[in-house]
Amino acid sequence: MKILRNYIDGRWLDSSTAKKKINHNPADRRETVSKAPVSAVEDAEQALQAASRAFAGWSHTPMPQRSALLRNVVRLMEEREECFVEMITLENGKTLRESRTEFRAAINEAEYQIAQGRLLGGDHLSSERRGTLCYLARRPLGVATLITPWNFPLNVACRKMFPALVAGNCCVLKPSDLTPATGALLCELMDHVGFPHGVINLVMGQGSVIGDVLVTHPSVKAVSFTGSTEVGLGIARRTAGRDVQVQLEMGGKNPLVVLADANMNEAIAAAIIGGFSCSGQWCTSTSRVIVEQSIYNEFLDGLTARILEMVVGDGRDEGTRMGPVTGPKQYETILNYIQIGRDEGARLCAGGHALDDGKHANGYFVAPTVFADVTSNMRIAQEEIFGPVLSVMKASDFEDALRIANETSYGLSASIFTRDLAKAQRFIEESEVGLCHVNLPTAYKEPQLEFGGVKESARGLPEAGKTGIQFFTTHKAVYVQHQS
């Protein structure tokens, strides 16, 4: 068990409330993983003030020095890979294999953003005036509040912190109160390599208590949030009209379209990866599978057969293919949606219940669930469940499938399985999402491309890719006329 503290102005501190939140392993709630501070507004303000004081010095630190410190963090992370992997699994419940995948993704994104820092020196352009130099420079914004989720506690933290820091901003990281220890491990390494005091701050606690000050404090110039659409849009409202950059990565109801000419085995595999990896608790997960009617029954039979063979258990067991869901709130929400699906008349093909006896007796386990004959007017087809529940829907043809895919308020990710290049291209052009895939799972991504959605899935510049670092900067167009 880890006893956690906030990290403020270069010191590890208890919260002003002296209260602790006890976090348990979701695979076995008898096992205590950590005791984390329950911070008050005063603690958040202290962290924001420390970041504000540190900004002048850090923003004028030469880029090579900022990059070198961050590269040292990456080196230490790689030396401690198993510590991170085990902690992610203990806090979140995902399998060790999934935690290792998250770790590698975090390293790749961190390295990419460090390299992007070298490109912030400015773009030199040709001028219309003879003897005039013109270029575009970018400068850091100031204090950045980073609010990260429990489903990817390391990867998302790195996706936000590394570009913010390499660009010259100072940060206050607020991890989910369900997974604070992973964020603390990362900040321990940043403390170890010698960042100036105040550049990095960690405040743990409940968003309902400290969230408002973290996004509305006068010193805050950027807010990067990953979480639910409801909370994200609340941040957008509270920051409206202020000089604050806002980046919101929110929910999804991601479709995977399977046409009659698709490779059936690959499409089923993609549906399983997207629908049940991380127990379906990721924003790019597949939550709707839209299948052309001529292969609908064959696809459904193949999918169901493989789901019924899936091993659910403690993520630390190498044979486990799906772990528990992360905590009692998720557990209750998912089971409630399963009941909603039943009440709405969807046909249950697999799962549909809690796993609560034997080796599952002390954890938050939900059987991987497949509903068939789901229609767009059902809540399970429109609302984000964020769990191992897959809705399979029938489409008469490609046009119908495209219509159904777009028939949601969300717009994060989508995929189509087909051998028809023309239909694939139309899907790319007309699907209303920020990430689009052809013959790949909906969750696939690489660090060099931006990550973000449209509609109710996102606001502001997307994370990762080139905009990952641009979000944390402001532009300055410079013109220099040489004097004779």
Buried (B, 14 or more C-beta within 10 A) or exposed (E): EBEBBBBBBBEBBBBBBEBBBEBBBBBBBEBEBBBBBBBBBEBBBBBBBBBBBBBEEBBEBEBEEBBEBBBBBBEBBEEBBEBBBBBBBBBBBBBBBBBBBBBBBBBBBBBBBBBBBEEBEBEEEEBEEEEEBBBEBBBBBBBBBBBBBBBBBBBBBBBBBBBBBBBBBBBBBBBBBBBBBBBBBBBBBBBEBEBBBBBBBBBBBEBEBBBBBBBBBEBBBBBBBBBBBEBBBBBBEBBEEEEBBBBBBBBBBBBBBBBBEBBBEBBBBBBBBBBBBBBBBBBBBBBBBBBBEEBBEEBBEBBBEBBEEBEBBBBBBEEBBBBBBBBEEBBEBBBEBBEBBBEBEBEBBBBBEBBEEEBBEBBBBBBBBBBBBBBBEBEBBBBBBBBBBBBBBBBEEBEBBBBBBBBBEBBBBBBBBBEBEEBBEBBBEEBBBBBBBBBBBBBBBEBBEBBBBBBBBBBBBBBBBBBBBBBBBBEEEEEEEEEE
